[in-house]
């Protein structure tokens, strides 16, 4: 493993001598103009409802087994084998775990969204008595008071505000099929009794795939509008401080469904036409591909290609276009995202995915997306933390550095970079006049350089191999100390002049005394 000193020396030599393949331009942090701003809780995360209740969630690749069966057999049996291969029964997440709380708190302030497909048919057992051994008829899971209290206490202790959605399955409806707020009311009332309000809510999770999300048979845009006609006035009266997010679509803008997989899509455009402008903020979900476990075609070799990273742009532009047409002027929230749907790809727990993770944050902040909620905090292969130990994965360290340096004001770096280099600038968090620059060099061979007119501090993330599960900051491995203390984020001082970004590295450069008037 590379030592801290050897990396520091290498960086210094590159800075002095340059590289024959290096490309460079000049930036002026003091004059970078403001181009927008994001929510203070821009970088946020999901804890799936099924994590809270316990249940069948995406099986980690380390435990993945091939589905049993041959070329013949009943379709039902084959589907059961596939389901058994893809999913794994998991106990409820321990939201009281001190390591989990400490690491989540370090990412605060944030939003924590407790939702997901399983939330659409989760029954809230609003009683002090033990929950039933199995869910009531028509529900797929049971959420107890104690479990939801753990969510509320977790949010309070980690400086996170709650976002959720509600059950919409047939058992939440009256004899005529009309949605009733009985279950949602119980959840809201209990939350309020604990001294907390729901900050924002979607009616349901992913209505664009309603038939895969426990909605009644034949659910369409008209049915969604009828439900919203009940839900919206009820929410306004029951919890007037709660932002209504919607429609919460997914699967549009690009095609990610593998060949041969038939899924019925209910277009977000149809949903918006049917409901009218009822939402306080436009919400959508973004997955640029499906995972390998769901027959996705992505590979580690294609993960950093410009066209792969640009897929997040195409999705955002599609949904932003709908926002502009149907909810002009309303903020846009990305309430669920990761590298790949279906629990993530095998390399999502490695340094390789940190390039995509930070590039997405930088891109969407520049586009004006107000909130970006990563899926998940600590479950399956796309979790920021390991799902068994809650130890940080590379994406957690990437998230921590973003939280430390990238403030809510978005700046224009003022230069054009090669396709393999991504450059983003924000006001430096908690430093009036300061500027933070994020340089992502996805090229696996070429060095990139920037002429910097001021002294700065740099924080470079690297790894021996891009698919390593350990990551170094300026050459020193990032890991927790005794009692799960976070390591010091020690800078490498950089003199005015040329700053070099090695291949396959991610670097934050901070200038506390930049004197940028947009950052005062």
Buried (B, 14 or more C-beta within 10 A) or exposed (E): EBEBEEBBEBBBEBBEEBBEEBBBBEBBBBBBEBBBBBBEBBBBBBBBBBBBBBBBBBBBBEEBEEEEEEEEEEEEEBEBBBEBBBBBEBEBBBBEBEBBBBBBBBBBBBBBBBBBBBBBBBBBBBEEEEBEEEBEEBBBBBBBBEBBBBBBBBBBBBBBBBBBBBBBBBBBBEEEBEBEBEBBBBBBEBBEEBEBBBBBBBBBBBBBBBBEBBBBEEBBBEBBBBBBBBBBEBBEEBBEEBBBBBBBBBBBBBEBBEEEEEEEBBBBBBBBEBBEEBBBBBBBBBBBBBBBBBEBEBEBEEBBEEEBBBBBBBBBEBBBEBBEEBBEEBBBBBBBBBBBBBBBBBBBBBBBBBBBBBBBBBBBBBBBBBBBBBBBBBBBBBBBBBBEEBBBBBBBBBBBBBBBBBBBBBBBBBBEBBEBBBBBBBBBBEBEBBBBBBBBBBBEEBBBBBBBBBEBBBBBBBBEEBBBBBBBBBBBBBEBEEEBEBBEBEBBEBEEBBBBBBBBBBBBBBBBBBBBEBBE
